[in-house]
């Protein structure tokens, strides 16, 4: 059974306090490739690698069923700066 956006969102919201979350199905709807952008206070003081490990651990079951998974993770302050640059 393919992984859905709802499956990913449920798992992410259960594991992290979410300030902002974007989930994009990059597989034209077949559920085999997703990209996420997650903004959470839980990432304060953590390196990018540590953040990715936390996300990978929280989504271990879902990721094991995917062909591709990419992620971006920000603290709320980093995301505000990122948005200001993207303008």
C-alpha positions in Angstrom: 0.0 0.0 0.0 1.5 3.4 -1.0 2.4 5.9 1.6 0.1 9.0 1.5 0.7 12.6 2.4 -1.7 12.0 5.4 0.5 9.1 6.6 3.6 11.3 6.6 1.8 14.2 8.2 0.4 12.1 11.0 3.8 10.6 11.8 5.5 14.0 11.7 3.0 15.7 13.9 3.2 12.9 16.4 6.9 13.2 16.6 7.6 16.9 16.4 6.0 20.2 17.5 5.3 21.6 14.0 5.4 25.3 13.2 5.2 24.8 9.5 5.0 21.7 7.3 5.0 21.2 3.5 4.8 17.7 2.0 5.0 17.3 -1.7 4.3 14.1 -3.6 7.0 14.2 -6.3 5.8 10.9 -7.9 2.7 12.2 -9.8 0.4 10.8 -7.2 1.7 7.2 -6.9 3.1 7.8 -3.4 6.7 6.6 -4.0 8.6 9.9 -3.8 8.1 12.7 -1.3 9.9 16.0 -0.3 9.1 17.6 3.0 9.9 21.0 4.5 9.6 20.9 8.3 9.9 23.8 10.7 10.1 22.9 14.3 11.4 24.3 17.6 12.7 20.7 18.2 15.6 21.6 15.8 17.0 24.4 18.0 20.7 23.8 18.6 20.9 20.8 16.3 23.0 20.3 13.2 21.4 19.6 9.8 22.6 16.0 10.1 21.1 15.6 13.6 17.8 17.0 12.3 17.7 14.6 9.4 18.5 11.7 11.6 15.6 12.7 13.9 13.2 12.9 10.9 14.5 9.6 9.4 14.0 7.9 12.8 10.5 9.3 13.2 9.5 8.2 9.7 11.5 5.0 9.5 8.5 2.8 8.6 7.2 5.2 6.0 10.6 5.9 4.4 11.2 2.2 4.0 8.3 2.0 1.6 9.4 5.0 -0.5 11.6 5.1 -3.6 12.9 8.6 -2.8 12.6 11.0 0.2 14.1 14.4 0.6 13.9 16.8 3.5 14.6 20.3 4.5 14.4 21.2 8.2 14.5 24.7 9.8 14.0 26.3 13.2 11.3 28.9 13.2 13.9 31.7 13.1 15.8 30.0 10.2 12.6 29.6 8.3 11.7 33.3 8.7 15.1 34.2 7.4 14.7 31.7 4.5 11.3 33.2 3.6 12.7 36.7 3.7 15.5 35.8 1.2 13.0 34.0 -1.1 10.8 37.0 -0.8 
